C-alpha cells in the first residue's frame, strides 16, 4: 500500500513528511509526497517560464512539486516519490489517495478559531470531510 503525505512549500511540510516517513517504514509501505498547486499559480509559473524563455525545464507542475519537496531528504529515510498535481488541493489529494489505494493520508493543519473555520476554507478540513481513508493530522506548534 501507499502512505500519501500532502505537502506544500510551508515549513510544516518537514513535520508532515517525517510522520509519513514513520508510517511508511512501520507498515513497509511506499511513500508518496503530493503537492498540489492552484490553477492560478500554475498559470503564473507557466507564464514565467514563457517570459524567460526557459527551455527543457520540465513541467511547471513537476517543478513546483520538486520545489515543495526540497530539503525533505533530511527527515525522510524511506524511499519516496514526489507527485505534482494542479487544481483544488483538497480534492486532488483525495483523488490521488483513492487512485493509489492509500493506507493513510498525512496532512498538516493549524489552530483556527471557529469563526475562521466558517469563513475560510482549509485544505486539511476539506480532506478530512471528503475521504473515507484514515487521516493523520499534524498540527503546527503554537
DRENKEZA-779423 format. One line per field, with one value per residue (C-alpha): residue number from 1; residue in one letter; chain; x negated, y negated, z negated. Coordinates in Angstrom, 2 decimals. Last residue first. Example, Ala and Ser with C-alpha at 12.3 -4.5 7.8 and 13.67 -1.06 7.14 Angstrom:
REM residues 2
seq: [2, 1]
type: [S, A]
mol: [A, A]
x: [-13.67, -12.30]
y: [1.06, 4.50]
z: [-7.14, -7.80]
REM end
This chain:
REM residues 142
seq: [142, 141, 140, 139, 138, 137, 136, 135, 134, 133, 132, 131, 130, 129, 128, 127, 126, 125, 124, 123, 122, 121, 120, 119, 118, 117, 116, 115, 114, 113, 112, 111, 110, 109, 108, 107, 106, 105, 104, 103, 102, 101, 100, 99, 98, 97, 96, 95, 94, 93, 92, 91, 90, 89, 88, 87, 86, 85, 84, 83, 82, 81, 80, 79, 78, 77, 76, 75, 74, 73, 72, 71, 70, 69, 68, 67, 66, 65, 64, 63, 62, 61, 60, 59, 58, 57, 56, 55, 54, 53, 52, 51, 50, 49, 48, 47, 46, 45, 44, 43, 42, 41, 40, 39, 38, 37, 36, 35, 34, 33, 32, 31, 30, 29, 28, 27, 26, 25, 24, 23, 22, 21, 20, 19, 18, 17, 16, 15, 14, 13, 12, 11, 10, 9, 8, 7, 6, 5, 4, 3, 2, 1]
type: [X, X, X, X, X, X, X, X, X, X, X, X, X, X, X, X, X, X, X, X, X, X, X, X, X, X, X, X, X, X, X, X, X, X, X, X, X, X, X, X, X, X, X, X, X, X, X, X, X, X, X, X, X, X, X, X, X, X, X, X, X, X, X, X, X, X, X, X, X, X, X, X, X, X, X, X, X, X, X, X, X, X, X, X, X, X, X, X, X, X, X, X, X, X, X, X, X, X, X, X, X, X, X, X, X, X, X, X, X, X, X, X, X, X, X, X, X, X, X, X, X, X, X, X, X, X, X, X, X, X, X, X, X, X, X, X, X, X, X, X, X, X]
mol: [A, A, A, A, A, A, A, A, A, A, A, A, A, A, A, A, A, A, A, A, A, A, A, A, A, A, A, A, A, A, A, A, A, A, A, A, A, A, A, A, A, A, A, A, A, A, A, A, A, A, A, A, A, A, A, A, A, A, A, A, A, A, A, A, A, A, A, A, A, A, A, A, A, A, A, A, A, A, A, A, A, A, A, A, A, A, A, A, A, A, A, A, A, A, A, A, A, A, A, A, A, A, A, A, A, A, A, A, A, A, A, A, A, A, A, A, A, A, A, A, A, A, A, A, A, A, A, A, A, A, A, A, A, A, A, A, A, A, A, A, A, A]
x: [-1.84, -3.30, -1.73, 0.71, 0.07, 3.28, 3.19, 6.11, 7.69, 9.41, 13.08, 12.18, 14.17, 14.51, 10.94, 9.54, 11.57, 10.54, 6.89, 7.24, 8.98, 11.62, 12.03, 15.24, 16.58, 13.15, 12.13, 15.30, 14.50, 10.99, 8.02, 5.27, 3.16, 3.21, 0.95, 1.92, 0.96, 3.27, 3.16, 3.41, 3.55, 5.36, 3.21, 6.08, 8.07, 5.16, 4.74, 8.39, 8.15, 5.05, 6.71, 9.89, 8.09, 5.63, 8.12, 6.25, 2.81, 0.97, -2.61, -3.76, -7.08, -8.11, -9.69, -12.29, -12.29, -14.74, -12.87, -13.71, -16.87, -15.60, -12.85, -15.09, -13.27, -9.91, -7.96, -10.47, -10.07, -6.30, -6.55, -8.94, -6.68, -3.62, -5.61, -6.52, -10.10, -12.78, -13.66, -13.76, -13.32, -12.24, -12.14, -8.63, -7.48, -8.78, -7.15, -3.88, -3.92, -4.60, -1.80, 0.64, -0.19, 0.32, 3.76, 4.69, 3.89, 0.82, 0.98, -1.96, -1.80, -4.60, -4.24, -5.69, -5.58, -4.61, -6.70, -3.99, -6.29, -8.60, -5.76, -4.25, -7.50, -8.08, -4.58, -5.44, -8.69, -7.00, -4.29, -6.83, -9.02, -5.93, -5.21, -7.78, -5.46, -6.07, -3.30, -2.93, -0.05, -1.53, -0.21, -1.21, -0.94, 0.00]
y: [-27.35, -24.20, -23.26, -20.40, -17.09, -15.34, -11.60, -10.68, -7.25, -6.80, -7.60, -10.94, -14.13, -15.70, -15.16, -16.29, -19.51, -20.19, -19.74, -22.02, -24.65, -27.10, -30.45, -31.87, -29.04, -27.83, -31.36, -31.76, -28.56, -29.92, -28.37, -26.01, -24.87, -21.87, -19.45, -16.30, -12.62, -10.34, -6.69, -3.26, -4.83, -2.98, -4.61, -6.30, -6.89, -8.77, -10.72, -11.77, -12.81, -14.92, -16.47, -17.44, -19.07, -20.91, -22.22, -22.11, -21.14, -17.98, -17.08, -13.75, -13.26, -9.64, -8.23, -5.77, -5.69, -7.77, -11.04, -14.00, -15.29, -14.32, -16.91, -19.75, -20.40, -18.60, -21.80, -22.69, -19.26, -19.65, -23.11, -21.82, -18.90, -21.11, -23.67, -20.82, -20.06, -22.73, -21.91, -25.53, -28.73, -31.58, -33.97, -35.05, -31.51, -30.12, -32.99, -32.42, -28.72, -29.54, -32.15, -29.74, -27.04, -29.55, -30.46, -26.78, -26.01, -23.95, -20.46, -18.75, -15.03, -13.21, -9.49, -6.92, -3.21, -0.91, 1.20, 0.62, -0.94, -2.42, -4.14, -5.33, -6.86, -8.50, -10.00, -11.49, -12.99, -14.26, -16.07, -17.58, -18.79, -20.04, -22.38, -24.86, -25.61, -24.91, -22.37, -18.76, -16.28, -12.96, -9.74, -6.43, -3.66, 0.00]
z: [-18.52, -17.03, -13.69, -13.80, -12.11, -11.05, -10.32, -8.07, -7.73, -4.36, -3.77, -2.30, -1.78, -5.21, -6.39, -3.03, -3.06, -6.66, -5.76, -2.73, -4.81, -3.70, -5.39, -6.84, -8.98, -10.11, -11.00, -13.07, -14.99, -15.69, -13.98, -15.10, -12.18, -9.95, -8.18, -6.34, -6.31, -4.32, -5.31, -3.65, -0.20, 2.60, 5.32, 7.19, 4.00, 2.43, 5.69, 5.70, 2.03, 2.75, 5.84, 3.96, 1.07, 3.31, 5.90, 9.18, 10.46, 9.38, 8.55, 7.11, 5.35, 4.82, 1.72, 0.49, -3.31, -5.36, -5.29, -7.57, -5.85, -2.40, -2.93, -1.79, 1.49, 1.54, 2.28, 5.03, 6.61, 6.64, 8.22, 10.87, 11.70, 12.16, 14.13, 16.44, 17.27, 17.54, 21.15, 22.17, 20.24, 22.48, 19.53, 20.46, 21.22, 17.91, 16.03, 17.90, 16.99, 13.33, 13.21, 14.88, 12.31, 9.51, 10.89, 11.34, 7.69, 6.89, 5.45, 3.76, 3.04, 1.24, 1.92, -0.48, 0.33, -2.51, -4.90, -7.53, -10.14, -7.47, -5.64, -8.92, -10.16, -6.76, -6.88, -10.27, -8.92, -5.74, -7.73, -10.10, -7.20, -5.34, -8.25, -6.93, -4.02, -0.31, -0.32, -1.33, -1.40, -2.51, -0.96, -2.56, 0.01, 0.00]
REM end
